[in-house]
Amino acid sequence: MLTIVGSRFKGGELVGIYAVMGMTWGLGALLGPALAGIAMFFFTHGLPLFAAAACLLFALFMATSKRGI
């Protein structure tokens, strides 16, 4: 994704996009394991359910997004 963004944007836009990507990565690294742990605590098969839910949310986001990759 970094190379795709780097080839499409230049200058200040590129810096802003990289900043948002870094913040999103960090938020996912913070919340992902915590939410997976909560799912595993409350459900017997919590990790696969969490992974399926995350994939479903991503697919819904891409399907409703006006501009995909």
Z-matrix of the N, CA and C atoms (Angstrom, degrees):
N
C 1 1.429
C 2 1.525 1 109.88
N 3 1.317 2 116.84 1 -36.13
C 4 1.465 3 119.46 2 179.06
C 5 1.520 4 111.85 3 -60.44
N 6 1.312 5 117.19 4 -39.95
C 7 1.460 6 119.32 5 -179.09
C 8 1.527 7 111.38 6 -72.51
N 9 1.327 8 117.26 7 -35.99
C 10 1.470 9 119.88 8 177.85
C 11 1.520 10 109.84 9 -64.36
N 12 1.318 11 116.67 10 -46.73
C 13 1.465 12 120.67 11 179.06
C 14 1.521 13 110.03 12 -63.49
N 15 1.325 14 117.23 13 -42.21
C 16 1.455 15 120.86 14 179.79
C 17 1.518 16 113.56 15 -62.77
N 18 1.325 17 117.32 16 -29.84
C 19 1.461 18 119.75 17 179.70
C 20 1.527 19 112.80 18 -83.03
N 21 1.325 20 117.28 19 -20.12
C 22 1.469 21 120.43 20 -176.68
C 23 1.519 22 114.07 21 -97.27
N 24 1.325 23 118.25 22 -25.18
C 25 1.457 24 121.14 23 -174.61
C 26 1.520 25 110.22 24 -124.85
N 27 1.321 26 116.14 25 156.25
C 28 1.465 27 121.91 26 -179.64
C 29 1.529 28 109.17 27 -138.24
N 30 1.302 29 115.80 28 160.40
C 31 1.456 30 122.59 29 171.62
C 32 1.512 31 114.67 30 63.65
N 33 1.345 32 114.64 31 -135.43
C 34 1.454 33 121.30 32 -176.12
C 35 1.512 34 113.95 33 -63.72
N 36 1.321 35 117.02 34 -34.59
C 37 1.466 36 119.85 35 177.14
C 38 1.521 37 110.88 36 -61.81
N 39 1.319 38 115.77 37 -40.72
C 40 1.460 39 120.70 38 -179.11
C 41 1.525 40 110.80 39 -63.73
N 42 1.328 41 116.41 40 -42.80
C 43 1.466 42 120.43 41 179.57
C 44 1.526 43 110.08 42 -63.03
N 45 1.333 44 117.16 43 -43.70
C 46 1.462 45 120.68 44 179.16
C 47 1.509 46 112.63 45 -63.32
N 48 1.326 47 116.58 46 -41.71
C 49 1.460 48 120.31 47 -179.97
C 50 1.524 49 110.52 48 -66.32
N 51 1.332 50 117.18 49 -41.94
C 52 1.463 51 119.82 50 177.16
C 53 1.527 52 111.03 51 -62.80
N 54 1.332 53 117.72 52 -36.62
C 55 1.461 54 120.72 53 178.40
C 56 1.529 55 110.78 54 -64.88
N 57 1.325 56 116.84 55 -43.99
C 58 1.465 57 120.56 56 178.78
C 59 1.524 58 110.30 57 -65.64
N 60 1.327 59 117.13 58 -39.80
C 61 1.465 60 120.03 59 178.67
C 62 1.526 61 110.53 60 -63.30
N 63 1.332 62 117.12 61 -40.43
C 64 1.461 63 120.66 62 178.43
C 65 1.520 64 112.40 63 -65.43
N 66 1.328 65 116.17 64 -41.12
C 67 1.467 66 119.71 65 178.20
C 68 1.523 67 110.99 66 -66.66
N 69 1.330 68 117.25 67 -39.75
C 70 1.457 69 121.12 68 178.68
C 71 1.527 70 110.71 69 -65.18
N 72 1.333 71 115.68 70 -42.27
C 73 1.466 72 120.17 71 177.67
C 74 1.527 73 110.02 72 -60.36
N 75 1.321 74 116.73 73 -46.01
C 76 1.462 75 120.91 74 -179.87
C 77 1.519 76 112.51 75 -63.96
N 78 1.326 77 116.99 76 -41.26
C 79 1.461 78 120.70 77 178.36
C 80 1.526 79 110.79 78 -63.45
N 81 1.320 80 116.08 79 -41.32
C 82 1.466 81 119.65 80 177.33
C 83 1.519 82 112.07 81 -66.10
N 84 1.337 83 116.31 82 -37.50
C 85 1.466 84 119.98 83 178.48
C 86 1.524 85 111.58 84 -69.05
N 87 1.322 86 116.92 85 -27.31
C 88 1.455 87 121.20 86 178.26
C 89 1.523 88 111.59 87 -81.95
N 90 1.319 89 116.86 88 -49.26
C 91 1.462 90 120.73 89 -173.58
C 92 1.522 91 114.29 90 -84.22
N 93 1.329 92 117.80 91 -32.77
C 94 1.462 93 120.66 92 -176.58
C 95 1.517 94 113.91 93 -56.49
N 96 1.335 95 118.64 94 -56.34
C 97 1.465 96 118.57 95 179.57
C 98 1.528 97 113.49 96 -63.68
N 99 1.324 98 117.05 97 -34.64
C 100 1.466 99 119.39 98 179.05
C 101 1.523 100 110.88 99 -65.84
N 102 1.326 101 116.57 100 -45.71
C 103 1.464 102 119.68 101 179.01
C 104 1.527 103 111.64 102 -67.02
N 105 1.325 104 117.47 103 -36.53
C 106 1.471 105 120.06 104 176.57
C 107 1.529 106 110.27 105 -64.86
N 108 1.319 107 117.31 106 -40.00
C 109 1.464 108 120.57 107 177.26
C 110 1.518 109 112.41 108 -63.70
N 111 1.333 110 116.34 109 -41.00
C 112 1.464 111 120.22 110 177.15
C 113 1.528 112 110.29 111 -63.28
N 114 1.328 113 116.46 112 -42.30
C 115 1.471 114 120.11 113 179.06
C 116 1.522 115 110.57 114 -62.97
N 117 1.337 116 117.33 115 -40.87
C 118 1.462 117 119.97 116 -179.89
C 119 1.524 118 111.42 117 -69.01
N 120 1.322 119 117.02 118 -29.48
C 121 1.462 120 120.36 119 178.65
C 122 1.522 121 111.36 120 -69.60
N 123 1.336 122 117.34 121 -40.92
C 124 1.454 123 121.23 122 -173.62
C 125 1.526 124 114.55 123 -91.55
N 126 1.327 125 118.47 124 -20.76
C 127 1.463 126 121.07 125 -176.90
C 128 1.525 127 109.98 126 -127.17
N 129 1.312 128 116.19 127 146.13
C 130 1.466 129 121.07 128 178.96
C 131 1.520 130 111.10 129 -61.46
N 132 1.312 131 116.85 130 -43.99
C 133 1.458 132 122.07 131 179.96
C 134 1.535 133 109.00 132 -110.77
N 135 1.309 134 115.79 133 51.60
C 136 1.458 135 121.21 134 -173.87
C 137 1.511 136 114.72 135 -66.13
N 138 1.333 137 117.46 136 -38.56
C 139 1.466 138 119.23 137 -177.17
C 140 1.527 139 112.45 138 -66.90
N 141 1.340 140 119.85 139 -47.63
C 142 1.465 141 118.07 140 176.12
C 143 1.531 142 112.73 141 -63.55
N 144 1.323 143 117.09 142 -35.08
C 145 1.462 144 119.85 143 177.45
C 146 1.524 145 110.55 144 -65.39
N 147 1.318 146 116.84 145 -41.57
C 148 1.458 147 121.10 146 178.34
C 149 1.533 148 110.55 147 -63.74
N 150 1.325 149 116.59 148 -44.40
C 151 1.467 150 120.18 149 179.51
C 152 1.527 151 110.98 150 -63.42
N 153 1.321 152 117.13 151 -40.95
C 154 1.471 153 120.58 152 178.32
C 155 1.528 154 110.76 153 -65.01
N 156 1.327 155 116.95 154 -41.34
C 157 1.463 156 120.65 155 179.13
C 158 1.525 157 110.87 156 -65.09
N 159 1.324 158 117.30 157 -40.71
C 160 1.463 159 120.55 158 178.16
C 161 1.528 160 111.16 159 -63.74
N 162 1.326 161 116.97 160 -42.38
C 163 1.471 162 120.58 161 177.68
C 164 1.526 163 111.09 162 -65.25
N 165 1.329 164 117.39 163 -39.47
C 166 1.452 165 121.22 164 178.50
C 167 1.531 166 111.03 165 -64.53
N 168 1.327 167 117.08 166 -43.62
C 169 1.464 168 120.22 167 177.97
C 170 1.524 169 111.10 168 -61.84
N 171 1.324 170 116.73 169 -40.94
C 172 1.459 171 119.91 170 178.34
C 173 1.529 172 110.95 171 -64.91
N 174 1.327 173 117.18 172 -43.28
C 175 1.463 174 120.53 173 179.65
C 176 1.527 175 111.12 174 -64.05
N 177 1.329 176 117.55 175 -40.28
C 178 1.459 177 120.57 176 177.57
C 179 1.521 178 111.30 177 -65.50
N 180 1.317 179 116.34 178 -40.10
C 181 1.460 180 120.31 179 177.76
C 182 1.523 181 110.55 180 -61.99
N 183 1.314 182 117.63 181 -45.45
C 184 1.460 183 120.77 182 -179.27
C 185 1.525 184 111.38 183 -68.31
N 186 1.324 185 117.14 184 -34.43
C 187 1.469 186 120.03 185 -179.95
C 188 1.522 187 111.65 186 -70.45
N 189 1.318 188 117.21 187 -32.84
C 190 1.464 189 120.31 188 -178.81
C 191 1.522 190 112.76 189 -94.35
N 192 1.316 191 116.85 190 -8.76
C 193 1.465 192 120.87 191 179.76
C 194 1.520 193 109.68 192 -69.09
N 195 1.308 194 116.21 193 139.33
C 196 1.458 195 120.26 194 179.83
C 197 1.518 196 110.83 195 -73.66
N 198 1.326 197 116.34 196 -29.33
C 199 1.465 198 120.00 197 -177.06
C 200 1.528 199 108.68 198 -132.87
N 201 1.310 200 116.90 199 107.89
C 202 1.463 201 121.31 200 178.32
C 203 1.518 202 110.11 201 -81.60
N 204 1.313 203 114.77 202 -170.63
C 205 1.473 204 120.29 203 -178.53
C 206 1.503 205 109.78 204 -73.17
